[in-house]
Amino acid sequence: MSDHDPQALYICYFGLREPLVQTQVLPYLRELVKGGMGVGIVTFEPEMRSRWTVDDIAEQKRELADQGIEWDALPYHKTPSSMATAYDVLTGSLFVRRKIRERSLDVVHGRIHVATLMGALARKFSSRKPKLIFDIRGFFPEEYTDAGVWPENGLLYRCAKRVEKWLMDQADGFVVLTDKARSLLWPDGSEKPVEVIPCCVDFATRFPESASRARDAMREKLGLQGRTVYTHIGALGGLYLSKEMADLLAVARELDPRTFALFLTQSDPTEIVRLLKDRGFSESDLFVGRAAPDEVPQYLAASDVGLSFVKATYATQSRSPTKIPEYLASGLPIIANSGVGDVDELIRTENVGVLIDRFERESYQNAIYALRRFRIDIGPRCREVALRRFDLETVGGERYRRLYGSLLG
């Protein structure tokens, strides 16, 4: 990091190796480096002693330093949940306070509430007062109650909302993922800078045009010749509607026996496998497993349809599902349920998929019939929409640089 560049520290309450960090955090930081920022990141590593050796850490530090990013890692503590998080907030705040002094930081950027709380506390007790960005990403307290993790209006929820209100007051600028989130948080507009930055994709390295053209080769490699492949990538359970996806796939299989169900997930596969087998899928009709971030484009290149079923709640209006731009970048039309983030507007405006308004057999049939009516050029259109609306450099990177510029003058 150059002493002559404006200095920023990104606080991320996830581990560096998490797919989300690899595909949605580090690419944005590289974009800030392009804009002349000196960038550092601190992550919180689960089971740090067993998962990272001294040599691993040194090698990763060198690799990121070559990209202009200074990396530091702190251990993540899991149990007991509330006390562990409180401890991490304390140690994280002390670490960030030291970094503010050592690096003469101009910006502290927190991803979601816990990380932003660390930045806000560190700044409060520092003589230097860098600008604070609250990268909201989602309505975290409501998501926990919607998913059943916290009781509705319980003590933890009320405490989280009080902290959230304080962070909204403390922050100098904000990032949200959707236009809906911006309108809900600031119905009359915000006096502070706000950027709407959806989850974006890196076309240059992860989704080059050559990858989208490799469909036949990928299908042969994965043994999917002659199959109609419906794909879901990402988490299962909680707010993600596994049963409803299985019901749609059962209808798809009735209408087309060639239907193949492909689930790329870090979640426990037991439940979705059971749901599919209960609906007549055999081992040869499905694949449920993990894939490294650099493998995902290969699987998507071999797919026909992307699925995104998320419980529609107040909280999920703030969501920008990462899978959506990845599907589109691979030329896949989407079947999604309505009421989540800006997905309704995207599909209706750009004509790149079908919305499910009701989770029932007739709606599933109509969605599958509607997909069949798309023209043969649906793939190129999906990719064009992804480039225009979700490109890392021209959308995500540009908006992050604009926010930093407005805060630093």
PEZIGI-V926968 format. One record per run of one state. SS is the DSSP state (alpha for helix, beta for strand, coil for the rest). FROM is the first residue (numbers start at 1). TO is the last residue. Records with the same first field share a line. If there is no record, write none. Layout:
SS=FROM-TO  FROM-TO
//
This chain:
coil=1-6  13-18  35-37  47-47  52-53  67-68  77-80  104-106  125-130  136-139  147-154  171-172  177-178  186-192  197-200  202-208  213-214  223-227  234-236  238-239  241-241  256-258  265-269  279-282  290-292  302-304  309-309  311-314  319-321  330-332  338-342  351-352  357-360  373-377  409-409
beta=7-12  38-46  69-76  107-111  131-135  173-176  193-196  201-201  228-233  237-237  240-240  259-264  286-289  305-308  310-310  333-337  353-356  391-391
alpha=19-34  48-51  54-66  81-103  112-124  140-146  155-170  179-185  209-212  215-222  242-255  270-278  283-285  293-301  315-318  322-329  343-350  361-372  378-390  392-408
//
